[in-house]
Amino acid sequence: MTDSLTSSKNGVNVDLFFIPLNDISAAQTSLAESWLSDDELAKVRRYRDPKAQIKGLQVRAALRTVLSRYADLSPHEWCFEYGAKGKPSLTATLRQQTGLEFNLSHSGDWLLIGVAQFHGVVSGLFGVDIERSRPKTDIYPILNHYFSPQETAALLALADEASQRQRFFDLWALKESYIKATGLGLAQSLKSFAFELKPFEQLAAESLELSCQDAGLRQACGVASMLNVYPHISLKILLKTPDLADSLHWQTHFGRLTEEYRFAISLAHADNAALPITLTAQLSSIEVLLADY
């Protein structure tokens, strides 16, 4: 899918990798562990739940295999640094060498890795989120603490509780992608900005092909071959956030992977106009990613 503004030489390529987190073999576990740095291994081992340890290991190993598709570097050669609020990024040397920005998110049994390449602009901010709709979450007390009055009013105007619940997690994915892009996380008030997410029938959807070499995997995951993605979701900054430039131009996309999972992409740059965005998506299993090495 390509944004309609394609006449400029400037632009952003965004590749999305949707990866279901399944069990892996002991040999693949050992391989994944061999790629991680000492501090990454320590973080993984701090999880008390063995299943959480395995997922944490898979997330870090998958990121390394995905990045190795863009440069002549083996998975173990990637080095990372972390912002003041913990946002991971490539080291300055690797960013300059590869021109890559990445972000990742996992929810339930799904991992989303986004890789962005900015062309014609000095730098950009980039964040992604994947969110699972959780039927037992009491969404209404959360509205008052984390949603703007505009977002809350639009949600409560929906006809039934099921629609309100879906809208809640849709907005949550958008808001998470934004604070992940800024790198400020929950240190940034979620009421300091608002998304205007109209009913889907009022949004212009663009079709995004989900590339997948294994049709059986797509069917097993309940994912369609074409995804509806909604670009140009309206974002309003309600309160200036310290350490965040006022002049940034934000562009946000939203989509549904399945009825249960939705995803969002937020990116910003210092240009004063929208950039054309080329968006691709791929579904791959963790086993296939690791088997490449």
Secondary structure, DSSP 8 states (H G I E B T S, - for coil): -B-S--SSS-EEEEEEEEEE-----HHHHHHHHHHS-HHHHHHHHT-SSHHHHHHHHHHHHHHHHHHTTSSS--GGG--EEE-TT--EEE-HHHHHHH--EEEEEEETTEEEEEEEEEESSS-EEEEEEEEE--TT--HHHHHHHHS-HHHHHHHHTSSSHHHHHHHHHHHHHHHHHHHHHHT-GGGS-TTSEEEE---GGGS--EEEEEE-S-HHHHHHHT--SEEEEE---EEEE-S--TTS-TT-EEEEEEEESSSSEEEEEEEEESSSS---EEEEEEE--HHHHHHT-
